[in-house]
Amino acid sequence: MNDTLTLILYIVLGVAVLVGLATVLMRGPKAPPGGYSSTRDANDPADGKPSVDSPAPVAGRLVRLRERLARSNNMLGKGLLALLSRDKIDQDVWDEVEETLLMADLGSEPSMRLVEALQSRVRVEGTEDPAHVKQMLREELLKVVNPDLDRSLKLDGADGNPGVVLVVGVNGVGKTTTVGKLARVMVAEDKQLLLGAADTFRAAAADQLQTWGNRVGVETVRSEKDGADPASVAFETIKEGKQRGVDTVMIDTAGRLQNKAGLMDQLGKIKRVVEKEAPVTEVLLVIDATTGQNGMVQAKVFAEVVDITGIVLTKLDGTAKGGIVVAIQETLGVPVKLVGLGEGPDDLAPFDAEGFVDALID
Ligand SMILES: Nc1nc2c(ncn2[C@@H]2O[C@H](COP(=O)(O)OP(=O)(O)OP(=O)(O)O)[C@@H](O)[C@H]2O)c(=O)[nH]1
C-alpha cells in the first residue's frame, strides 16, 4: 500500500517537472521590459528595403583611374618624349617614333599621320624646350584620338519608350562585367533601369548579371531555361521595362562567334524583335584591349552584323598598347565611349580624349 503511494507520488512529481520544462522551452526569447520600440533591428536599413551599394560618382572617374592607365602606358609617352628630346632628330629617330607608335597598336595609317605632323612641326618650331616638345606631342596625339567625336551615351528613349542599350561582343571580353558596371553608373545618375540576360547559353552568365544588378537594386529579366531563345528574353525585357516605365533597358547578349552567319542570325533577330517594342538607342561593342589585332578582326565582324554606335574598351589597365583606342576608332568609324580600367565594380570610366592623352604623357 505504502509502495503504491510512493509510486503515485513519483509519477505526479515527474509529470509536474516535465510540464514545467515544456512551458519554459516553448515560451521562446523574452522581450525586453516595456517591449520593443521598433519592429526592426538596429542595423536594418531605415526604409526597410534590402541594403544596396552606392556606386562611386561618375564625374572625374577617368582622372581617378588615370594612375592605372599611366602605369600601363607610361612607356609609350616616355619613349616618345625621349626620342623627340634628342639633340639631333634624323630619319632613324623618326623611324623609332613610328615603331613605338606601331608597338602601342596605334595602327599604321594613324602612326604615319602622327609622325608626319610631328616632323613638320619639328622642322618649323624646333625642339629645344622640353615643355614645348611635350606640348607639341600632346596636341598631335590629341588630334589622332579625336576630341571632336560625340562620345555621349544614348540612354534615354523617346515617345514614352525606354532607352534600349544592346551590349555585344565576343565571350570573355568583359561584356557582363561592363553591363554590371554601366548599371552602377546609371544608378549613380538616378536612372531607373532593367537588365535583360539574353546570354542564354550559359546559366552562370545570367546569375553573374543578376548579382551585379542586385548589388545596386536593379532587377534582371532572365529565362530559367538554359539555351532559351535570346531574342525572346530581350523582347520580354523591353516589354517589362515599358510596363514599369523605366528610363533604360540594357541587354547583355551572347557573343559566340561560331561563324558570321550564326552571329548575324542571332544578333539580327534580337534587334528586329526588340524594335517591335522600342527603337534601340545604343549598341555598344565591347572589345578587350589586350587582344590587339585579334580583337580588331572580331570587332569588324560584329560591325558588319549590327550598327555599332559606341565602343567599350575593357582591360586597358592590363596593356601597354593604349594606341588601340585610335586603331579601333579609325577602323570602325565609331567612337570609344567607355573604358574599363580594372576589375573593381566602379572601374569603368567615360572616355575622354584629353584625359587619355594626359595619362599617356604625364
Ligand atoms: N583588368 C580588368 N579586367 C576586366 C575588365 N573588365 C572585365 N574584366 C574581367 O574580365 C573577365 C571576363 O569578364 P566577363 O564580364 O565575364 O566577360 P563576358 O564577355 O561577359 O564573358 P561571357 O559571360 O562568357 O560572355 C572577368 O574576370 C572580369 O573581371 C577591366 O576593365 N580590367
The ligand as an SDF file (V2000), in Angstrom:
LIG
                    3D

 32 34  0  0  0  0  0  0  0  0999 V2000
   41.6590   44.0460  -65.5130 N   0  0  0  0  0  0  0  0  0  0  0  0
   40.4240   44.1430  -65.9990 C   0  0  0  0  0  0  0  0  0  0  0  0
   39.6240   43.0490  -66.0240 N   0  0  0  0  0  0  0  0  0  0  0  0
   38.3890   43.1720  -66.5330 C   0  0  0  0  0  0  0  0  0  0  0  0
   37.9000   44.3910  -67.0350 C   0  0  0  0  0  0  0  0  0  0  0  0
   36.6250   44.1880  -67.4860 N   0  0  0  0  0  0  0  0  0  0  0  0
   36.3340   42.8840  -67.2740 C   0  0  0  0  0  0  0  0  0  0  0  0
   37.3850   42.2490  -66.7010 N   0  0  0  0  0  0  0  0  0  0  0  0
   37.4740   40.8400  -66.3350 C   0  0  0  0  0  0  0  0  0  0  0  0
   37.3240   40.0260  -67.4880 O   0  0  0  0  0  0  0  0  0  0  0  0
   36.7470   38.7580  -67.1390 C   0  0  0  0  0  0  0  0  0  0  0  0
   35.6260   38.3910  -68.0960 C   0  0  0  0  0  0  0  0  0  0  0  0
   34.5320   39.2400  -67.8970 O   0  0  0  0  0  0  0  0  0  0  0  0
   33.0150   38.8390  -68.2570 P   0  0  0  0  0  0  0  0  0  0  0  0
   32.2060   40.0440  -67.9920 O   0  0  0  0  0  0  0  0  0  0  0  0
   32.6100   37.5760  -67.6150 O   0  0  0  0  0  0  0  0  0  0  0  0
   33.1160   38.5800  -69.8170 O   0  0  0  0  0  0  0  0  0  0  0  0
   31.9330   38.2940  -70.8420 P   0  0  0  0  0  0  0  0  0  0  0  0
   32.3280   38.9200  -72.1210 O   0  0  0  0  0  0  0  0  0  0  0  0
   30.6140   38.6670  -70.3220 O   0  0  0  0  0  0  0  0  0  0  0  0
   32.0170   36.7300  -70.9780 O   0  0  0  0  0  0  0  0  0  0  0  0
   30.7570   35.7170  -71.0980 P   0  0  0  0  0  0  0  0  0  0  0  0
   29.8870   35.9600  -69.9070 O   0  0  0  0  0  0  0  0  0  0  0  0
   31.4330   34.3780  -71.0820 O   0  0  0  0  0  0  0  0  0  0  0  0
   30.0990   36.0540  -72.3830 O   0  0  0  0  0  0  0  0  0  0  0  0
   36.3150   38.9040  -65.6920 C   0  0  0  0  0  0  0  0  0  0  0  0
   37.2710   38.2650  -64.8740 O   0  0  0  0  0  0  0  0  0  0  0  0
   36.3440   40.4040  -65.4400 C   0  0  0  0  0  0  0  0  0  0  0  0
   36.5970   40.7240  -64.1000 O   0  0  0  0  0  0  0  0  0  0  0  0
   38.7820   45.5530  -66.9980 C   0  0  0  0  0  0  0  0  0  0  0  0
   38.4630   46.6520  -67.4350 O   0  0  0  0  0  0  0  0  0  0  0  0
   40.0300   45.3560  -66.4640 N   0  0  0  0  0  0  0  0  0  0  0  0
  1  2  1  0
  2  3  2  0
  2 32  1  0
  3  4  1  0
  4  5  2  0
  4  8  1  0
  5  6  1  0
  5 30  1  0
  6  7  2  0
  7  8  1  0
  8  9  1  0
  9 10  1  0
  9 28  1  0
 10 11  1  0
 11 12  1  0
 11 26  1  0
 12 13  1  0
 13 14  1  0
 14 15  2  0
 14 16  1  0
 14 17  1  0
 17 18  1  0
 18 19  2  0
 18 20  1  0
 18 21  1  0
 21 22  1  0
 22 23  2  0
 22 24  1  0
 22 25  1  0
 26 27  1  0
 26 28  1  0
 28 29  1  0
 30 31  2  0
 30 32  1  0
M  END
$$$$
